[in-house]
């Protein structure tokens, strides 16, 4: 029995050390993940900066590319997809039209907010940037096969869902503990 107790105590110490090592590895992993996120964001900001526009304006242009509607899209459609106020889309569209990236058509019965479409100039610039971007990404991800990236993406999606759930739990837990102290 004494031996069992000693083993349990040493197992407990080993478990504590393992937990500390695990916690350090998790923290290190999260720091590296955060660093990758910052690097990816920095890289993604290169493209709009090359065009002399903001990241928000770039996102507006990408939404229009995704919609891929020949006649354009309404301000309301774009605002809805971006999750922003239509006045933001209106002001940014005017700025992008001045740069020659968008064509804004006036109000009509079918589109009370007006129609916005991409200009041929922007499409040409985007194609040129896309080719450079694809070459760069091929270099960055050359060691990964498509199956590797799919598995990694699935793992990151799963991790993101768990982290989001943990964040909600932590927020509630902290709110609860703050209420208990008041």
C-alpha positions in Angstrom: 0.0 0.0 0.0 2.8 2.4 0.9 4.3 1.8 -2.5 1.0 2.6 -4.2 0.9 5.9 -2.3 4.4 6.8 -3.3 3.7 6.0 -6.9 0.5 8.1 -6.7 2.4 11.0 -5.3 5.1 10.8 -7.9 2.5 10.4 -10.6 0.8 13.5 -9.3 4.1 15.5 -9.5 4.7 14.1 -13.0 1.2 15.1 -14.0 1.7 18.6 -12.6 5.0 18.9 -14.6 3.3 17.5 -17.7 0.5 20.0 -17.2 3.0 22.9 -16.9 4.8 21.6 -20.0 1.5 21.2 -21.9 0.5 24.7 -20.8 3.8 26.1 -22.1 3.4 24.3 -25.4 -0.1 25.5 -25.8 1.0 29.1 -25.1 3.9 28.8 -27.5 1.5 27.3 -30.1 -0.9 30.2 -29.6 1.9 32.8 -29.9 3.1 31.2 -33.2 -0.5 31.0 -34.5 -0.9 34.7 -33.6 2.3 35.5 -35.4 1.3 33.7 -38.5 -2.0 35.6 -38.4 -0.2 38.9 -38.2 2.2 37.9 -41.0 -0.8 36.8 -43.2 -2.6 40.1 -42.5 0.5 42.1 -43.3 0.9 40.2 -46.6 -2.8 40.6 -47.4 -2.5 44.4 -46.8 0.3 44.6 -49.5 -2.3 44.2 -52.3 -4.5 47.1 -51.4 -1.5 49.3 -50.5 -0.1 48.7 -54.0 -3.3 50.2 -55.4 -3.3 53.1 -52.9 -6.4 52.1 -51.2 -7.4 50.9 -47.7 -8.1 47.3 -46.6 -11.8 48.2 -46.3 -11.9 49.5 -49.8 -10.1 46.4 -51.0 -12.8 44.3 -49.3 -15.5 46.2 -51.0 -13.8 45.5 -54.4 -13.4 41.8 -53.5 -17.1 41.6 -52.7 -17.9 42.9 -56.1 -15.6 40.4 -57.7 -17.3 37.6 -55.7 -20.7 38.8 -56.8 -19.5 38.8 -60.4 -22.6 40.4 -61.7 -22.2 42.1 -65.1 -24.6 44.9 -64.2 -23.1 45.5 -60.8 -24.6 45.3 -57.3 -26.6 47.6 -55.2 -25.2 49.5 -52.2 -27.5 47.5 -50.0 -26.2 44.2 -51.3 -22.6 45.2 -50.8 -23.3 46.6 -47.3 -25.1 43.4 -46.3 -22.2 41.2 -47.4 -19.6 43.4 -45.7 -21.8 43.8 -42.6 -21.5 47.6 -42.7 -23.7 50.6 -42.9 -24.8 51.5 -46.5 -23.4 55.0 -46.0 -19.9 53.5 -45.6 -20.4 51.7 -49.0 -21.6 54.9 -50.6 -18.7 57.0 -49.4 -16.1 54.4 -50.2 -17.6 53.8 -53.6 -17.3 57.4 -54.5 -13.7 57.4 -53.5 -13.0 54.2 -55.5 -14.9 55.7 -58.5 -12.6 58.7 -58.4 -9.6 56.4 -58.6 -11.2 54.7 -61.7 -11.8 51.4 -59.9 -15.6 51.5 -59.9 -18.4 52.6 -62.0 -21.4 54.0 -60.1 -24.7 54.3 -61.9 -27.4 56.5 -60.6 -30.6 55.5 -58.9 -33.2 53.6 -60.8 -36.5 51.8 -60.1 -34.8 48.5 -59.9 -31.9 49.7 -57.8 -32.9 52.5 -55.5 -29.4 52.8 -54.0 -27.7 52.8 -57.4 -25.6 50.1 -59.0 -21.9 49.8 -58.5 -19.7 47.7 -60.8 -16.0 47.1 -61.3 -14.2 49.1 -64.0 -12.1 47.5 -66.7 -9.1 49.3 -65.2 -9.6 47.6 -61.8 -10.1 44.2 -63.4 -6.8 44.6 -65.3 -4.9 45.7 -62.2 -6.5 42.9 -60.2 -5.4 40.3 -62.8 -1.9 41.5 -62.6 -1.8 41.5 -58.8 -3.5 38.1 -58.8 -0.7 36.5 -60.9 1.9 38.0 -58.6 0.0 36.9 -55.5 -0.5 33.3 -56.8 3.3 33.0 -57.5 4.1 34.2 -54.1 1.6 31.9 -52.4 2.9 28.9 -54.5 6.4 29.7 -53.1 5.1 30.0 -49.5 3.0 26.8 -49.7 5.2 24.7 -52.1 6.0 22.1 -49.4 2.4 21.4 -48.8 0.3 19.2 -51.0 -3.4 19.9 -51.5 -4.3 17.1 -49.1 -1.9 18.6 -46.5 -3.6 22.0 -46.8 -7.1 20.5 -46.6 -6.2 18.6 -43.4 -4.5 21.6 -41.9 -7.4 23.8 -42.7 -9.9 21.4 -41.2 -7.8 21.2 -38.1 -7.6 25.0 -37.8 -11.4 25.3 -38.4 -12.0 22.8 -35.6 -9.5 24.6 -33.3 -11.1 28.0 -34.2 -14.5 26.6 -33.1 -13.1 25.3 -29.9 -11.3 28.6 -29.2 -14.5 30.6 -29.9 -16.4 28.4 -27.5 -13.7 28.7 -24.8 -13.7 32.5 -25.3 -17.5 32.7 -24.7 -17.1 30.4 -21.7 -14.3 32.6 -20.3 -16.2 35.8 -20.8 -19.2 34.4 -19.0 -17.0 33.0 -16.2 -15.2 36.3 -15.7 -18.6 38.2 -15.8 -20.0 35.7 -13.2 -16.9 36.1 -10.9 -17.0 39.9 -11.3 -20.7 39.9 -10.3 -19.9 37.7 -7.2 -17.4 40.3 -6.0 -19.8 43.2 -6.3 
